Amino acid sequence: METIAGIKYTKNSKNNKRYVRVDLDMYGENQLLEDFLDLIEIEICKNEPKKPLREIIKEQNQKRGISV
């Protein structure tokens, strides 16, 4: 496999690729990278409990002492 500048793979004890390190100085402003990281975040959070937006707004307003 060819190497890509600014991208490094770390392998586990079985020599399987396990981690990818991305040089953010080279790729930090890349929209595809940002989209990829957003998808990872979504995947991590998908099983968390959900709350209606109105409930979140109400809680935040109460924390800030704002009455509506």
C-alpha positions in Angstrom: 0.0 0.0 0.0 1.3 3.4 -0.9 1.9 6.0 1.8 0.1 9.3 1.9 1.9 12.4 3.2 0.5 13.4 6.6 -1.3 10.1 7.1 0.2 7.3 9.3 -1.2 4.0 10.4 -0.5 2.3 13.7 -0.8 -1.4 13.8 -1.7 -3.8 16.7 0.2 -6.8 17.9 -1.3 -8.9 15.1 0.0 -6.4 12.5 -3.6 -5.2 11.6 -4.1 -1.5 11.0 -5.8 -0.2 14.2 -5.4 3.6 14.3 -5.0 6.4 11.8 -3.0 9.5 12.6 -3.8 12.6 10.5 -1.6 15.6 10.4 -4.0 18.4 11.1 -1.6 21.0 9.8 -1.9 19.4 6.4 -5.6 18.3 6.5 -7.2 20.2 9.3 -9.2 22.5 7.0 -10.3 19.6 4.8 -14.2 19.4 4.5 -14.1 15.7 3.8 -12.1 15.1 7.0 -14.5 17.2 9.0 -17.5 15.3 7.6 -15.8 12.0 8.4 -15.1 13.1 12.0 -18.7 14.2 12.3 -19.9 10.8 11.2 -17.7 9.1 13.9 -19.2 11.4 16.5 -22.7 10.5 15.3 -21.9 6.8 15.5 -20.5 7.2 19.1 -23.6 9.1 20.3 -26.4 7.2 18.5 -27.4 5.1 21.5 -27.4 7.9 24.0 -30.8 8.8 25.4 -32.7 11.4 23.4 -34.4 14.6 24.7 -36.8 16.9 22.9 -35.2 20.2 21.9 -37.8 22.2 23.9 -36.7 20.3 27.1 -33.1 21.1 26.5 -33.9 24.8 25.9 -36.0 24.9 29.0 -33.1 23.4 31.1 -30.6 25.8 29.7 -32.8 28.8 30.3 -33.3 27.6 34.0 -29.5 27.2 34.4 -29.0 30.8 33.1 -31.9 32.2 35.2 -34.0 33.1 32.1 -37.7 32.9 32.5 -39.8 32.4 29.5 
